[in-house]
């Protein structure tokens, strides 16, 4: 009589270990990048609130919903690609602190990608007393009474507390016509001037 020859079941190949995720693969919120230690490498994504050349051709500001931060070109790079407010980008960079303000330094534009258009970004309306380090990097709008004017700076107060407004020369705004006691409305990025929030 015929006999069946037993056949060994197929042996599955050993499972390969999953590749270890690195900082290059993991997107972190801008709020987390802002609290990271200086010299930490990060990947972030966000939409541009202040494009290059508005304040400087060397830096711009982005926001991702958790917060805003400045992106700065390293000395080795010549210029950012053409960018507009609302463009959404992804990049690798390194956190550093410049005059007290945290920023992400972009050293390699090969790791800088434009993902699409997110639309215009309107400044967030807030009170003068709410301007503090927690909103550093945000594009905001405030209004109030001018308390004092000195050089390229003024103090504004809407009743909730003073805020120092520092005017960058590239804006074209001149404070020579602004008088204490007048009421104004102004928008800008919360940053640091001489190490102080402005």
Order of alpha helices (4+ residues) and beta strands (2+ residues): alpha-beta-beta-beta-beta-beta-beta-beta-beta-beta-beta-beta-beta-beta
